[in-house]
């Protein structure tokens, strides 16, 4: 009997939930099971999921293959048509102990092959709340779902509406993680800056950050994952300015740098809002580094519109770019808009990546001679507070924070 095999595609939240599923599967005593936790953010992500399913089916003959995650939630029929797949499980069902109990070999044929309910009816976060995951930094899910309906995005239909984990639950979880030896915690969610809108008193993300830092004084480093800059509240900016334990690194959901494209995306900010946010954040925390998501080739995007996105990289001082070539997602308004030709999309994505690489090179070049507190992720590799990778010439204690003087660069990494 072989232990279950889990494969995760997509975001950190998916990886977090895979860890929870591992625990649920272990509780149920399941073996000979393959679970693919899918992503739906692009058509390419779904293609990769199908490819992974076929590969794991070949590598694990006789095992029961289960598909879950956002792509399973948004298009279960795609995976139901695959002969390799024994069960399709939705995003809510995958966190249910009963789902995993029904995976026992004698029960697998007695339950429905497709278990995918209406995600929009879910009002609370899943109760699993595992104590983070990760070897050297802990990722903590504090929010799920999204109330916004950007015209390109399928994720709300995979994740449902926004739900928040109460602050007290988050704080207690982080205390346990610090007690287990973690020095850095990362707050994750689908739409992190919407945290608290569904809780009593409608607290904001900045309130949660301040509460964590106040009530968990032994936490060395707190990091927040992707945020929507237009939703950044006053306390979040105050924390950035006054709390050195809050890492000077923000990943921004910008998506484009042209006002017309932003309106057609149904985003809630304009290019000047993005620039003003970055200027203010840098004024409050001069050592801050920004990452950003940018889509290349959104429907109706002209060359001039794309140039505005390209220029935004410099105007916002972005460093770590996540570039997404646009791909239509069935059921979204953008899929019905006039499409940009594939070669143009790929060319624009490549140009954005070149701009991003230049920004990384510039950022790394500015670090030479500086001293950073580096969290070690391996014996000779760690990350600065701004999330740059650092290679060391000698072994360091894994999982610890070490003081290091930067001696130079090697490719897209610093050396120390």
WOUR-V387121 format. One line per field, one symbol per residue. phi: phi as a letter, one per 30 degrees, with the letter a starting at -180 (. if undefined). psi: psi as a letter, one per 20 degrees, with the letter a starting at -180 (. if undefined). Layout:
BEGIN
phi = ???
psi = ???
END
This chain:
BEGIN
phi = .cdeccbccjdddddedddddeddddedidbhbcbccccbdbdddddddddddddddddbdiddcccbjdddddbddddddcddccacbdddddcceddddddeedcedccddccbcdddddcbddddhddiajdbbccbdcabiacdbedcccdedcciddbcdeedddddddedddddjdcbbcdbadbeddejdcceihdcedddedddddcbddddbcbcdebcedcdcddddddddccdddddabccdciabcdddddddidcbcedddddddddddddbecdbccacbccieeiddddddedddddeddcidccccccddbdcejceddcdedddeedddddddddddddddddeddddddeidcbdcddcadbbbbdediddbccdbdbddicccdbcdclbbicbdbb
psi = pqqqppppqbrhgggghghghgghhghikqrlpppoorqjhrhhhgghghghggghghimpiqppppaahhhghmhhghhiphhphppprhghijphhghhiiqhiihiirqhonoaohiipiqqqjgmqmrrqhhqppppiqqrpirmqiipihhihiarpqqpqghggghghghghhijpippppqrgmhijpihjqpimrrhhggghgghgimhiohppqqbprohijprghghgghhioiioqmopppnghrjpggghghikrjrrhhggghghgghhghnhjqqprqppppkqpiprhgghhhgghhgghilqgopopoppppppiqhhiirpqqqghgghggghhghggghhhgggghhiipiqpqopopirhjpaqrhjjqqppqiqqroqirpqppppibqockqrq.
END
